[in-house]
Amino acid sequence: MRDVYPGFLQLTGFVSMNLDRHLEAHRELFRNLVKGDGDSAAKHKDFYDEYLAVMDLSAEFYLQTVDTVFIRHLLPKGEMTHRGRVIDPSMIEGVALLTVEGEHDDISGVGQTEATHKLCPNIPANMKVHYLQPGVGHYGVFNGSRFRSEIAPRIADFVLSNNGGKGGGTKRTQPKKTEAAH
């Protein structure tokens, strides 16, 4: 019986931010159905089956996130805390950092994620990569054909190139003997 930010309200917000795009997608669906293009109609259905699957968020979590991240900008100001302790990204070391943004992201604007690199000065420059994916919005950064064909391979390459946090950019093409090759 706790307060929630209902999924249907989140979805209303997502759709209304790009209403013209969604209306055109549904017009195109109708055109494809009329001309008998079942493959394109199926792609549309698959996309919207996932896009429309939104769950409720607890009100506390949602409101705290919006306030902390988007209103007061506590992390870059050095004022964000967790369990009473200040979070200090400058203390991060021994790991690699990859940030990915979408050119048309209307939730996290271009540059917001990339700013993380300045907050982490103890990560060497050769272990930091930023990638801006052309032609995608917020959802496309995490899912869809561009994610699968362009973003996911970059993530995989980055992980393999920075295995163990040692840097140096050496790529592994074969698993170590102690790892299972799946």
RABEL-V17848 format. One record per residue. RES is the residue in one small letter. BURIAL is I if it has 16 or more other ideal C-beta (glycine too) atoms within 10 Angstrom, else O. Layout:
BEGIN
RES | BURIAL
RES | BURIAL
END
This chain:
BEGIN
m | O
r | O
d | O
v | O
y | I
p | O
g | O
f | O
l | O
q | O
l | O
t | O
g | O
f | I
v | O
s | O
m | O
n | I
l | O
d | O
r | O
h | O
l | O
e | O
a | O
h | O
r | O
e | O
l | I
f | O
r | O
n | I
l | O
v | O
k | O
g | O
d | O
g | O
d | O
s | O
a | I
a | O
k | O
h | I
k | O
d | O
f | I
y | O
d | O
e | O
y | I
l | O
a | O
v | I
m | O
d | O
l | I
s | O
a | O
e | O
f | O
y | O
l | O
q | O
t | O
v | O
d | O
t | O
v | O
f | O
i | O
r | O
h | O
l | O
l | I
p | O
k | O
g | O
e | O
m | I
t | O
h | O
r | O
g | O
r | O
v | O
i | O
d | O
p | I
s | O
m | O
i | O
e | O
g | O
v | O
a | I
l | I
l | I
t | O
v | I
e | I
g | I
e | O
h | I
d | I
d | O
i | O
s | O
g | O
v | O
g | O
q | I
t | I
e | O
a | O
t | I
h | I
k | O
l | I
c | I
p | O
n | O
i | I
p | O
a | O
n | O
m | I
k | I
v | I
h | O
y | I
l | I
q | I
p | O
g | O
v | I
g | I
h | I
y | I
g | I
v | I
f | O
n | O
g | I
s | O
r | I
f | I
r | O
s | O
e | O
i | I
a | O
p | O
r | O
i | O
a | O
d | O
f | I
v | O
l | O
s | I
n | I
n | O
g | O
g | O
k | O
g | I
g | O
g | O
t | O
k | O
r | O
t | O
q | O
p | O
k | O
k | O
t | O
e | O
a | O
a | O
h | O
END
